[in-house]
């Protein structure tokens, strides 16, 4: 765009000639320019991709364009390139380039913030723009000594009042300014441009057809602008500064209205909006388009373009470079103490992680000769807010470390934050929770658990809650999507009430043989189809009755057909009366049939008695009315239509409910995700407790609504869960296939076995109690369908940490749905139930009694270890999800990570060494103590990697060990050799065809070394392997 500042471009002859070409040529773009134009687009896209991370200002690009234009006037080789640019019509720039630029700005606007600020945007972009345009026109006509008329003055004002949203937003990035203010400036610029185009086109239309608008309106502004001109000194007026003064005056006039709508308004926002309203590309394009007007003098065009160019250069050089400084002076980018605390805590967490990583790497034998001081200097993380103990008090950053010494007992009493500090921290935590919820929704979308529409609704709802102070997102905010209380439900109920009368009772057939046959006939599908065909055949005579020429031609035939159909209708009614007896009159459709039959009989009677009386004229009119009553017979077709409408409405309602179920389930998963992050969101115990309570209440409300939906529409929940499960299984299978393909393990493994369990199918009704808190477990239950509520004390996992600290039992409440396992840990540890389980819906479970479980343990000792492994994987997955290092992992990825894990059983006071073969160590039951640091860990938790030896402190202690990658590879290789050695031998023998599978003998050689997984499992595995070998060796 800087090319158009060159002197050659504003040369009158060149402008006039190019204007004539574009004005009278039906095509805006010449035939040889499309390739050149698309080349510019391609270069622009290429440079945008390459330089997207570089900070290059628009001002520098503008000066590059100016230099290119100047070179085109002096260097012949550049002239050919610049001449094509000069031939581009400004109308083409407005219609082709401008929409793309404006779309980029509009695309980044948040819809919820825009709709809340739409009143402010409308005030600034329409009344504010027109006010700025009018004031600029007054200055141009009455203050400047240019002898401009009012039309040209308003044209100049419309051009000067337009702002460039792209430059305005680009200058405000990374300044710390509120998003609301940035959106207000960007939206005002976008709508200003649209208003500017409309006003310029209107002025051009009025200037082409000159009329006395002032005389027609009976008003004039001569006196007012004359008085205004007396107060303004034209000699001391600086060109270019008038645009800012006019804009400032317009904002001041509209400020009382702006302060009462949207997000509010103050003088700081007003000053920033005035200064950030920069003129740029769009202003130049409109100015260039004004050159196409032939009735405007060339001198006036040059003066107008000179003013426009001066204002554009001033705003690009001065305003764009001083926006950040102005924001600092006005205090618009001040960082609150809560944000500083959040950033400081994040930086400290990263530094602690780096310290732990360096401590582990320094013990690596391969990195012993590394330059560790250089590594530490390279890993230094600076705080972006430059928060230190000097500019922020330590009590604000670490309020938990503040203590006051009691003068009486000389004990340190912890300082509690003030109510205002609690309110500020609560608001900051609320924003973090909403951001975490958005992250959870996007992850569910990427994992296939949410559709695109559901994700968009949940994300938009969370963004709407972010702008409301103190507002948390709850199930009521999305309740409109699962509540089936709309016009579809009402219409369906009315149609069903008309089609199927609720008062209809089942009528037993009569004992009379003939009546029993009639009853069977009336309730058959053939009879119903016959009535439909009868109604359809009667439709054609009805149409002919209302076509006068055909009616007069076939009057006798139509009368005969009318009598015939009436007899059939009477016969149908008689058969239904004999079959239904008193219940016949209770059905709405039968009432319509009775009315049709009565009107038909009345019509026949009147038609036969009409010739006997002299009142023929009146009877003819009555007959015509009864002829219209015949149309009611066509309403019998609506019975088929209504049934189809009911089907369509039911489908729409189910689709809406399915969508609401999906949203509610996504909301519940988001609440569970946020609940695991509360410790990272807030380090204040009082804030964390409040957040836990709020999240738990919202989660329980959502789970209750989810259960009610499953109770009322079980097939709906099944379909949604099936669809999600299918997608998840397919995706998991693809990921597994990729892993197997990359590792070379895609060969089919033989010898798979199916395990059978002794189970009973148990059904519980709504309100039934499955088990009570404190009673001993009687078995394990797997929920197949339905919803149960768990309420009681918080699970202790083999320790009494809360009781030791004097806190007592913490109340616990939760909901469980299909696929959940109940009572597994209690059966394994022989501990009483800690919760009471009641049914919220009809529940179906698979039950395994504890006696059958104990018998299975005796017969298959490895089964107990497998159950502990299943419990450990479930507990470890939830525990790892809470750790910040695994929060970006999906649940399936975490399960894949711990798939090779095994459970180790520790007796009380037994020690366990942690070596380099262990990647992660999760305490799933009991408690342990770090032998070096004397720190006690309670289940469930992750044992830090800095620990080298732990000691069990509980009667039952279970730890889940995730081996390192090298150890996993050794185990996999060993297991493959054990499991597939015989299979390879059988395959080789079958390929050679020497002998069949049953004649192969295997030598009892078992010298293969298998890494220790568990003593009991290894021994059991050896027994099974040896047993299989002996059995196979003796098979003939």
N, C-alpha and C positions, 0 to 999 in steps of 0.2 A: 504494500500500500504506500510505502514511502516513495515509490517510483512516481506517483502522481503529484509529488511536490516539485518535480523538476520544472524549470521555466518553460520548456518546450510544451509541456502538457497543457499549461494554462494559457498558451498562445491563442488569441481569439480566432484566428483563421483555422488553426488546426482543430480547435474545439467545434467551430461552426461546421467545418466539413465533416468531421466524424459524427457530429450530432445529426446532420442531414442524412448521412448514410444509415445510421441506426434508427432514425425516426421514420423514414419512408420505406426502408427495406422490411418486407414482411417477416424476415427472419432476424432475430436479435443477434445470432452468432453466424459469422461467415462460414462458408463450407470448408475453408482450409484451416480454421481455428479449432475444431473439436479435438484433433490429435494433440495440438499444443495445450489445450485446456486440460485434457485428461493427463497429460504429462505433468502439468503443475500439480494436479491432485496426487499423482503417484509420488512425486518428489516430496510434497508436503507430508504425506503419510509416512514416507521413509525417514525423513528428518524427525518427525514426531516420535517414531519408534526408537531411533538412535539416541536422540537427545532428551528422552523423557525424564531421565534422572539428572540431567544437567540444569543448572539454574541460569537460564539465559532470559533476560528481561525483554519485554516487547519494545522498549525504547531502543535497545541495541539493534534489534531487527528493523525498526523503522529507519534508523540512520543508515543501515546497510542498503535499504531500498532507495533512500535519497541519493546515496553515493552511486548506486547503479543507474539511477535516472540521469545524474550529471555525466557519468561516463558515456551513456548513450548519446548525449548531445555532442561529445567531443571525439569519441572513438567510433570509427565506422563499423568495426567488427561487432561491437556491442549494440549498435543501432538496430540491426535486424532483429535482435532478441527483444529489445525494449519496444520496438514499433508494434509487435504483436500484442504486447501488454497494453499499449495505449489504445488499441482497437477494441478492447473488451468493453462492452457497453455497461454502464453502471446498473442498468436494469437487470442484466445478467448476474452481476455481483449480488444484487439484493435477492434475486430469486433462487440462485444456485448456492452461493457460498454462505450467505448469512444464515439460512435455516440450519446448516450443519453446525455453525459456531454457536448459535443460540441453543440448539438442542443439547450440546455438551454442557452448557450451564444449567439448563432446566433438568437434565438427567440427574445431576448431583443434588438436587433439592429433595429434602425429605417431605413426603406428601402430607404427613400429619402436621409438621411445623408450618408448611405452606398454607394449609387450610386454616390454621389458627391465626396466621398473619395476613390472610387474604384481604381483610378490611384495611389494614395499614398499607398493603401493597396497592390496593385500588385507590386509596386516597392520594398516595404519592404519585402514581403513574397516570391518573386521569385528571382529577382536579389540580393536583400539584403541577403536572406537566402543562396543562392549559394556562395556569396562572403564570408559570415561568415563561411560557411562549408569549403571553400578552405583555408582560413586563419587559421582555426583551424587545418585542416589537415597538413598545413605547420609546425605549432607549434608542433603537435604530432609527426611528422616524423623527423624533423630537429632540434628541440629544446630539446624534451624529449629524455632521454637516454634509450628508451625502445626497440629500434631496430624494430619498426613497419614498415610495408610496406605502400605504398601509398593507396592501397585499404582499408586496415584497418584504415588508417588515415582519409580517406574521410568518412568511416563509423562512426568513432568516431566524426568527425565534424558534420555530419548530425544529430547525436543523441544530441550533445551538443547545436546545434543551434536551436533546437525546443523549443518553449515556451509553458507555460500552460495558456491558456486564462481564465480559471476559477479562478485560484489563482490571476492572474493579475487584473481581474475585481473586485474580492472580496476585494482585498487590497485597491482599489480606491474608494469604495463606501463611501458615507457620508464624502467626503473630500473637496467638493466644487469645484472640478475640472470640466473643461468644458466637456460637453457631447461629443463634437467632438473628443477631445483627448482620452477619455475613449473608444469611438467606434473605434478609430484608433488602440489602443492597443489591444482591443478584436478581431477585424477583422484580424489584423496581426497575432495574436496567432492562430486563427482558420485556416487560410490559411498556416501558417508556419507548422502546424501539417500535413496538407494534402501534402505539398511539401516534408516534412521529410519522410513520408511513401513512397512516390514515389521514392525519392533518395535512401533510404535504400534498397528498392526492386531492383532497378537498380544495385546498388553496389553488392548486393548478386548474381544477375544474372551474372554480369561480373566476379565476383570472382570464380563462379563455372565453367566458361569457360574462362580460362586464355588466353588472347591475348596481343600482344604488341601494346597497344593503343598509347603509346608515339611515337614509331617508325612509326606507321601507319600515325600519324598526322604530322610527321617530326618536332617535337618540343620536348623540354625538359625543366623542371624548376629547374635543378640541380644548375646551376650557380646562378640564382636569389635567391633561398632559402639558398644557401651557404653564400651569402653576407648578407642576412637577419639574418642568425644564428650568424654571427660575431658581430652584433650589440646587440644581446640579450644575457644576462648572465643567463645561465640555473641554476646556483647555487642560485641566488637570486630571481628566479622566483617562485611565490607563487602558489600552486595548487588551481584551482578554479577561480582565478582572471582573468585568460586568457579569459574566456568566455565573461566577461564584456568588456575587452579591444578590443577583436575582434568585438563584437557587436557595440561598440562605433566607431571603425574605419569604419565599414560598413555603419553606419548611417551618419557619416561625409562625406563619399564619395558620398552618394546618396542625401545629403541635397540640393545641387543646383537644382536637379530635383524635389524634394519634395516641395520646396518652391514655385514652379510655378504651382502646380496642387492642386485640392481639396480646403481645407480651408486654405491653406498656411502652412508654417513651419518656426520655428525659433529655436535658440539654446536651449531655455528652454524646448520646446517640445522634442527636440532630447535627451537632458539629461534625461528627465523623461521617455521617451520610452526605453532608454538603461537600466535605473535602474529598471523599472517596468517589464521588460521581464524576468519573473521568470520561473525557471524550476520546474516541479512538476510531476504529475501523468503520463502524456503522455511521458515525457522523460524517466521515469523509465520503462514504458511498452515497449518502443522501445529498451531500453538497454537489457531488459529481452528477447526480441525476438531475439537479436543478439546472445544469448547463444545457439541457435539452429544450428548455423553454425559449422559443424564438422571440417572443414579445418582450423579454427582459434585455435591457441594454448590456452590451459587453462590459462596459466599465463597472456597472453594478455587479455583474457576475464575478469579475476579478476582485473587487473589494470584498464581496461576501466570502469568496474562497480564501482570501488572505486572512480574514478574521477567523474563519474556521480552522485553517492550518495553524494559525498562531495559538489558538486555544488548545488544539490537539497536542502541539509540541509542548506547551506549558504544562498540561496535565500529565503528559508522559514523562517529562523531565523532572518536574517538581513534585506533583502530587504522588505519583507512584513510588517515588523514593523517600517520601516523608510520611507515608501512611503509618508505618510501624512506630516512628517517633511520636506522631500525633497520638496513637493509641497508648503509648507509654505516658505521655503528658496527661491525657484524660483519665488514665487509670482503667482502661477497658481490658487490658491483658494482665491484670494482677492475678497472681496465682494464690488461691486460698490455702490456708494452713492444712486443710484436709488433703488437698492434692499434693502438697509438699510432703506430707506424712506418707501418703501412698507411694509416691516416687522414691522417697528416702528408704522406705521399707523394702521396696522392690530391689533397689540398688544394693542394700545390705544383704538381701537374700541371695542375689547373684554373686556378690563377693564371698559370702559364706560357702556357696556351692563351688566357686573357683578355689577357695582355700582347701576344701575337702578333696577336690580333684587333684590339686597339686600335692597334697599330702599322700595320696594313694600313688600318684605317678612317681614320686621321689623314691618309693620303695620298689619300683620296677627295675629289675637288673639290667634291662636293655637300655634304659634311659638314665643310667647312673652318671654318665659323663656329660649330660646336658647342661647348658648354661642357665641355671635356674634363676639367677637375678635378672637376666634378660627376659626369661619367660614371665616372671612376675611383673616386670615393667610393661611388657606387651599386653598383659591381661588386665591392666588397670581399667576400671569402668568409672567414668565420670558421671556425676549426677547432672542431668539436663537442666534442672532447676537451680543447681548450685546451692543446694541446701546444706548448711553447716550449723554447728551449735551456736554460732554467733548471731545468725539472722533468724533462727527459729529456736525457741527455748526447748531444752531437753524434756521438760514436762509435757510439751505438746507432742513431741515425737515418741516419747517413751513414758506415757502416763502410768504404766504399770510399775515402773521403777521408782515412782515418787513416794517417799515415806516421810512421816512426821514423828518426831521423838516425843513420846508422852512424858510430861514432867513428873507424873506421879509414879508410874511403874517402870519408867525408862525403857519402854518397848517401842518398836517402830510400828506405827499404824499406817497402813497404805492410804494414800490420798485418792479420793474419788473425784472423777471429773465433774465439772459444774454442769448444770442442766443445759446451758447453751452449748457447751462442748459436746455433750451427749447428743443434742439435737443435730449439730453439724456433722458429727461422725455418723449418726444414723442416716442422714441424708446422703452422705458420700457412700456409705455401705449399700444403700438402696440402689443408687445408680450402678454400682458394681454388680449387684445381683441381677439387675435387668440386662446388663451387658452379658453376663454369664448365661442368662436364659436365652438371649439371642444366639450366642455361640452354640448352645445345646440344640436349638432348633435347626441351625444350619448343618450341624453334624448329623442329626437325624435325617435330614434331607439327603445328605451325601451317602448315608448308609441305607437309604431306601425305606426308612420307617415313616417318612412324611412325604406327601405329594408337594408339588410346587405351590399350588394354591393354598394348602394348609400352612406351609412354611411362611408364605407371604403374609397371611393373616396373623399368625402368631408373632412374627417379627414386627409388623406394623402396630399391633396392639402393645407390644413391649415398648416401642418407640413413643407411642402416645402416652404411656404411663411415665416415661422418663421426663416429660416436660411438665408433669403435674407433681408439685412438691408433696412429698410424703405418701405418694400413691404407689402401692405394690400391685403387681399384676395378679389377679385372682381368677377363679373359674367364672365368675359373673361377667367378666369382661368379654369372654368368648361364648357365653351361654346362649346367645342368640343363634348360634350355628347348630346347636344340638336340641334346642327346644322346638318341638314340632307344633307350634301354635301360630300358624299362618293361614293364608287364604286357601292353600291346598287342603289342609286338614278339614276346614269348615266345609269346603265344597264337597269333599269326599263323604263327610258325614251326612250332608243333605242328600247327596245322590244315593247313598246306601239306604238312608231312611225311606227314600221314595221307591227304591228298587226292591228292598227287602224290609217289609214291615216288622218292627220289633214285637208287635202284638200277636204276630202269627204263631199259632201253636201247631204242634204236630198232630195231624188228624189220623186216627187209626182207621183202617179200611173196614167197611161194613161186613157183617156176616153173610149178607145176601150175595149170592154168587155173581149176579150181574153187576151189582154195585162194586164188588171187589175188582171185577175186570175193568170197569170204568175208572176206578181209582188207579189201577196199574197203568192204564192207558194215558190218563191225564198227567201222571208224573214221569212219563217216559220222554226221552229226548226226541223221538220221532214225532210225537204230538207237538212239542214246542217248535220244531223245525217246520212242521206243517202250518202252524199259525203264522210264522214269519213269511212263508211263501204265499200264504193267503193275503197277508197285508201287502206284500210286494205286488202281487197281481192286481189288487184293487187300486193301486196307485195310478196305473195308466188310465182307467176310466175316469178317475177323479181329475186328471189333467185335461182330458177331453171335455169334461163338463164346463170348464172355464175358458174354452176356446169357442166363441159363438158360431163361426162357420161350420166347424166340425160337429158341434153339438146339434145344430139344426139338421145337419145331414144324417147323423146317426142317433137321433133322439130316441127312437124306439129300442134300438139295440142297447143303448146306454141305460135306459130304464130297466130293461130285462137283466142286464148285468148287475145293476144296483140291487134288484130284488134277490138275485142269486147270492150275491155276497152277503146281503142282510140275513138270508136264511142260514148261511154258513156261520155267521157271527152268532146268531141265536142258538144254533146247534152247539157251537163251542161253549157258550155261556151255560147251556143246560148241562153239558157234560161236566163242567167244572163245579156247578152247583151240586150235582149228584155225588161228585167225588169229595168235595170239601165241606159240603153242608153249611153250617153256620160260619165257618172260618172263611168262606168265600168272600164275604162282604168286608172282611178286615184288611184285605190286600188292596193297595192303591191302584195297581194296574187293573184289577177286576172292577173297581169303581169306574174307571175310564171306559172299560168294555160295556158296563151297564148303561152308562150315559150314551154311548154310541148306538147301542141297540134300541134304547128308548127313543132317541131322536130319529132313527131310521124308521121305526114303526109309526111314529107320529107323522113323519113325512109321507109315508104310504097311505095312511088313513086320510090325511088332508088332500092328497092327490086324487083319491077316489070319491070324496064327498064334495069336491069343488064344483063339478058340473051340476049338482043337485040344487045349488043355491045361487042367488043373484050377487052374492058378495065375492065375485070372482077377482076383482082388483085387489082387495085386501088379502085374499088367500094366495094370490100370485106373489105378493110381497113376502108373505110368511113362508111360502115355498122357497123363495130365493134365500131367505135366512137359513132354512134347514139345509139347503144345498151347500151353504158355507160350513154348516156343521159336519158335512161329510169329510171335510179336511181333517177333522179330529182323528179319522181312521189312519191318517199318515203318521200320527204321533206314536202309533204302535211300533214304528221303526226305531223310535228313540230308545226303546228297551235294549236293543243291541248296541246302540251308540253309548248309552249310559254305562253299560257293563265294560265297554272298552275305555271309556273315560275314567271309570273307577280304577281300572288296571293301570292306566297311564299315571293317574294321580298317586296311586300307591307306589309306583316305581319312583316318582319324583320325591315322595316323602322318604322312602328308604334311602334314596341317594343322598338326600339332605342329612338324614340321621347318620348314615355311614360317614359322611364328611365330618359331622359333629363328633362322632365317636373317635375319628382319627385325630381331630384337633385336641379333644380332651385327653386322649392317651399321650399325645406329644407333649401336652402341658404337664402331665404327671411325670413323664420321664425328665422333662426340664427341671421340675421341682426337685427330683431326686439328685440330678446333677448338681444343682446349686447347693443343696444341703451338704454335699460332700466338700464344698469349697468354702464353707463359712469360716473355717479356721484360717484360711488364707485371705479371706475378704476383710476380716476384722480381728485384731489381736486383743481387743478389749472384751473381757468376759461378760460384762453387762450387755454390751452390744450383741455379742454372739448369742447370748441366751434369748434376747428379744427376736433376733433374726431366726433362730431355731424355732421359736414358738410360732412366728408368723408363717414361715415356710411349711411347718408341720400342719397348721390349720388349713392353709390353702391346699396342701397335698391331700389331706383327708377329705375336704369338701369335693375335690376333683375325683378322688377315688370313689366316693359315695355316688356321685353322679354317673361315673363310669359303671359302677355296679348296677345302678338302677337301669341304665341303658341295656346292660347285658341281661337283666331280669325281664325287662319288657320286650326286648328285641334280641333274643339269643342267637337267631340265625344271622342277624346283622353283625354282631361281635365276632361270630365264627368266620364270616366271610372276610372281614377286615383283617383279623389275626391270621387267617390262612394266606391271604394275599401277601402280607408282610413277611410271614414265615417262608413262603415260597421264594420271595425275592432275596431274603437273607441267606437262605440255604444255597440258592444258585450263586450268589456273590461269593459266599464262603467257599463253595466248590471251585469256582474259578480261581480264587486266590490260592487254594490248596494245589490246584493243577499247575499254576505258575511255579509254586515252590518245588513241586515234584519234578516239573520239567527242567527247571534251572539246576536242580541237584542230580538229575539223571535217574530218579527213582519213579519211573512211570510204569514199570512192569507190574502186572497184577499179582498180588500176593495170595497164595493159596492157604488153605487150612483154617478159614474163619469159622468160629464156633458161636452158637447162639446160647445165651444164658436165659434160663427160665426162673421165674420167681413165683412163690406161692402168694397169691393175692386174692382178695375178696372185693367184690364190687359193692360199695356202700353209697347210699343216697341220703342226704340230709335236707330237710325242708327249711323254709325261711324262719329264722328265729331259733333254730335248734342249736344246742351247745355241743360242740364236738369234744372238748376237753376243758377241764377247770384248772386254774392255777393252784399249784401245790400238790396235785395228785401225781402218782407215779405213772409214767408212760406205759401204754398198753400196745404200742406199735407205731409204725411209720405210715403216714398218709400222703398220697400224691393227688393233688387236686386236678381233676379232669376238666371240670367246667364249674362256673359259679364264682362267687366272691365271699370271702370270710374276713372277719375282723378280729385282730389280735389286740388285746388290752390287758395290761398287768404291769409287772416290773420289767425294767430294762434287762436284756440278757447279760449274764455276767461272764460267760465263757471261762468258767473254772476259777474265778477269783472274786474277791469282794473288795475291789478297789474303792468304790464309793462308800461302803460301810466303814472301811478303815479310816477314811478321811472325814467321817462324821456326817456325810451327806445323806445317808439312808438310801433306800431304793428309789430310783428315778422312775416316774411313771412312763409307761411305754404304750403307744397305740399305733397300729399300722393295719393296712389292708393287703390281702394276698389274693391273687387270681389264679387262672389256669396255669399249670406247670409248676406251681410252688410245692415244696416238700415240707411237711409238718412233723416235728418230733424226732427228726433223725439224730440230732446231737444228744437229746435226752435219752434215747434208747442206747446209744453207744456209751454214754457215761453213767447210765443208771441214776440219773438225777431227776428230781421232780420237775414237772412242767412249771415254767416261769410266767406263762400267759394263759389267759382264758380265750378260747377260740369259739366264736359264734358265727352263725351263717347269716349273711346279709341277703343272699338269694338262694335259690335251689342249687345245692352243691352236690356234685358227684365226685367221689374219690376212690382211689385204689388203696386198699388197706392191707398191710403186712403185719401180722401180729408179732409181738415180741417173742413168744415161744417159738414160732416158726423161724424167726430171725436167729435166735440162739442155736437152734438145731442146725441152721445153715452155717453158722460160725464154726460149729464143731465138725461138720462134714467138709466144709471148704474154709480153712483158716485164712486164706487170702481175701475172702469176701469182706471181712472186717476192715482190712487195710484199704480195700477199694472204696468202701463207704467213707472211711476217713479221708481218703484222697479226694472223693467227690465233694465232701463238706469243705475240705481245705481249699480246693480250687475255687469254690463259690465264695468263701470268706476272703481268700487272698485277692480275688478279682475285685471285690468291693473295696478292700483295703488299699490295693495298688491304685485304684481309681481316685482315691482321695489324695494320693501323693502328687506333688506338683510335677514330678518328672514323668508321670504317666497320664496326666490329664488330657494330653493331646491324642492319646491312643484310643481307639475304639474298643468296645467290650470284646469283640471277636478277636482283635489283635492281642489283647491281654490274655484271653483264654488260650490262644495259640502259643503265647510266650511261656505260659506255665503248664503247657500240655505235657512236657517231659519232667515235670516236678514230681517229687515223692515226699512222703510224710515220715518224719522221724519221731519216735516215741522216747521221751526222756523221763526217767524216774526222778523222784524228789532228791535234790542235792547232786544229781548227776551233771557232770560238766560236758560241754560240747565245744570242740575246736572249729573255728571258722577259717578255712584256708582259701587259696586262690581258685579252687574248683567250684566254688559256690558263687553264683551270680547275685541271687537275692535270697533273703531269709525272712520268712513271714511267720510270726507267732500267731497260730490260729486258735490255741486253747491253752489256758493256764497262764503262768507268769515265769519270767526268767530274770536273772540279774547279771549285769556285765561285771565280770570278775576284775577287770582293770579299773573301770571308772565308778564302780559301785552304784550303778543306776539300774533301777528295777523297771522292767517293761511288762505291761499287761496286754493280754490278747483283747482284740486283734490289733496288731501293729507290725510295722516293718523294722526289723533289727538293723540299725545303721551299719554301714560298711566299715566304719572305723573300729567296730568291736571285733575282737579276735578270739574271745572265749566267753561263753555264757554258762550259767548254772541254773538248773530248774529249781523253782521255789514252791511249786504246787504239786499236789498229789498226782494230778494228770496234766501232763504238758505235751503238747503236740506242736511241732514246727514243720512248715512246708518249705522244702529246699528246692530252689530253682538252680540246677547245675549250670556251669559255664558252657559256652558254645563248644569248646574242645571236648569237654566231658560228654556232652550230648552226642557229639559225633562218634565217640568211642563206644558209648552205649548202643547207639543205633547200629553201628557196624557189628558189634558183638551179637546183638539180638537178631540181626539179619542172618548172621552165620548160623546161629542156633536154630532159628525158625525155618530157614530156607535151604539148609544144607541137604537134608534128605530130599526136599522137593527138586533141587537141581539134579541130584543123582537120578531121581525118577524121570525127570524130563530128558536127561541124556540117554537113559536106557530106552525110553519110548521112541526117541528119534532113531536110535540104531535098530529098534525092533527086535532085540534079542530075547527079552522076557517081559512079562507083564508086571504091573505094579505090585501084585500080591506075592511075587517070588523074590522081591528084593530083600536082602538081609543087610543090616547096618551093624558095623562093629561098635561095641560099647565103649567107645573112646570119648571121654569128656574132659579133655585137657584145656579147654577154652577158658580163659580168664574173663570173668564178667565183673564190671565195676559194682561196688556195693550200693544197692538201692535201699534195701531193708533186709535185715537178717531173716525175718520170717518169710518175706516174699521170695528172697533168693533160694532159701531151702525148699519152699513150696514149688518154685519154678523148676528146681532141679528134680524134685520128685515127679512132677508132671512130665518133664522132658524124658527122664529115664523110663518112666512108665510107658510113655508113648513109643519109645524106641524098642522096649522089650515086647510090647504088644505087636508092634509092626514086624519085628524080627521073627516072631513065631507064627505069623499069619501065612496061610498057604493059599 
